[in-house]
Amino acid sequence: MSTNKIPEIHKKEQQVVMHSWCVQQEWAAPTITGGQGAQFWDDSGHHYIDMSSLAECSNLGHQHPRVIAAIKAQADQLCFITSEWGAEPRRALAQKLLEVSEFEGGRVFFTLAGADANENAVKFARWASGKAAGAVVARQRSYHGASMATMNFSGDPRGDKYPLTEKVLRVAPPYCYRCPFGFSDANACARECVSDIRAVIEQAGAAEVAAVLMESHAGTNGIVAPADYWSALHGLCAEQDVVLIADEVMAGFGRTGKWFGWQHAGAEFRPDMMTLAKGITGAHIPLGAVVVSADINARLEASMLYTGLTYSGHPLSCAAGLAAVRAYEEEGLIARSHDLGQALFAQLQQLKQRHTIIGDIRGAGLFAVIELVNNRTSREPIVAWGGVNAGLRALVNEARRQGVSFAVRSNLLILAPPLVITETELATALSLLDKLLSQFSATITGTLS
Ligand SMILES: Cc1ncc(COP(=O)(O)O)c(C=O)c1O
């Protein structure tokens, strides 16, 4: 494989760069030098079909020409101006986001990424509700970023490394394959999860709870909320006067076949705020945002906004964001995610019939979770949540060697290709997965049922 040809460069990067979520001395990866559409390649010319949009962020594929052109044009005109001054791409992107998100009359606060979008959304919720130190309701098995506060909000095993400084009320996730309340019907599971949230809010006292922060529909922790969840949660938050924040950082911009994940529930269930990042520029350049409703805007607009980010609304990022949103719109990519997603799920159901190691398949659009189990009856996972399965790791390494990059987390394979992936690329990736799953299953034959 190409990685053997340039060991010195890899070694150098390993020695001087700190890489997230890995042991520094163990980091070893090829150097990527280019990309186009759903593929990228390394400096030996080895190509990879990107089946995860990198960190579920390159929704437009790599090097989308419209986004590149917009960044170049803005760089020629004006790279930077602080938010003390106006900037045309900033205004235009805010207007466009309000339009496509059905947040008419709202406002947009620009951040640099997803974590600071979530932190600022919680600030806004506290100020708008008058609950200055109000608690945040957040799920087990959730992820909202790796800053100090957002790791507190995240229900993630990695959060144990962060001291608890935020007031967080932890609630059960709508993990219907393994319903925390024992229901086998997904919507019954979802309703019980929302009842649990009600109990938690009532126990704390609604006056002490500023916000509910949730991934809207799907997350890389494998939770895919069923239809009834969001609508019931929306009703509960309205009734209790608790601000509902949809974390759309991963689910947004067509990932699940809608512009935003909460839209699966319907326009009447629009949250009070939503947070964006990743797909907002298709990851071509960093950008995040908090979009607030007309009501939250009305509660905040006459007061001083105590936020400070030097690069808030950076013109280069906003120009990229505007080009990205136009690309989703004009190239029909949201509908493409929905349609291609249906074909993807049909193929995954066939895979499930062939491989008993697949316990469950869930998701929507071009976001699919494949949950792997040792035993379909007991649903015992191939590794406990938070752990690493050596066989699955080997599957990923072999797939890379054969030209496909898959994302895995504990016992989950997450398929989230760029929305521009071709049918042929998708078929190639799935056929390789089929082959590799057979080999992987064979290594644990005897435990499969
Ligand atoms: C749902 C969700 N929220 C927030 C974040 C944090 O975003 P960022 O890494 O841009 O800070 C992520 C990143 O993976 C995410 O998936």
The ligand as a Tripos MOL2 file, in Angstrom:
@<TRIPOS>MOLECULE
LIG
   16    16     1     0     0
SMALL
NO_CHARGES

@<TRIPOS>ATOM
      1 C1        -23.7190   16.6460   16.3220 C.3       1 LIG1
      2 C2        -22.4170   17.3710   16.4870 C.ar      1 LIG1
      3 N1        -22.3920   18.4960   17.2210 N.ar      1 LIG1
      4 C3        -21.2600   19.2030   17.3950 C.ar      1 LIG1
      5 C4        -20.0660   18.7720   16.8650 C.ar      1 LIG1
      6 C5        -18.8060   19.5690   17.0810 C.3       1 LIG1
      7 O1        -18.4570   20.2430   15.9390 O.3       1 LIG1
      8 P1        -16.9610   20.7810   15.7530 P.3       1 LIG1
      9 O2        -16.0670   19.5990   15.7230 O.co2     1 LIG1
     10 O3        -17.0210   21.5320   14.4580 O.co2     1 LIG1
     11 O4        -16.6810   21.6750   16.9110 O.co2     1 LIG1
     12 C6        -20.0500   17.5980   16.0910 C.ar      1 LIG1
     13 C7        -18.7950   17.0970   15.4930 C.2       1 LIG1
     14 O5        -18.6280   15.9860   15.1180 O.2       1 LIG1
     15 C8        -21.2570   16.8810   15.8920 C.ar      1 LIG1
     16 O6        -21.3080   15.7370   15.1830 O.3       1 LIG1
@<TRIPOS>BOND
     1     1     2 1
     2     2     3 ar
     3     2    15 ar
     4     3     4 ar
     5     4     5 ar
     6     5     6 1
     7     5    12 ar
     8     6     7 1
     9     7     8 1
    10     8     9 2
    11     8    10 1
    12     8    11 1
    13    12    13 1
    14    12    15 ar
    15    13    14 2
    16    15    16 1
@<TRIPOS>SUBSTRUCTURE
     1 LIG1         1 GROUP 0 **** ****
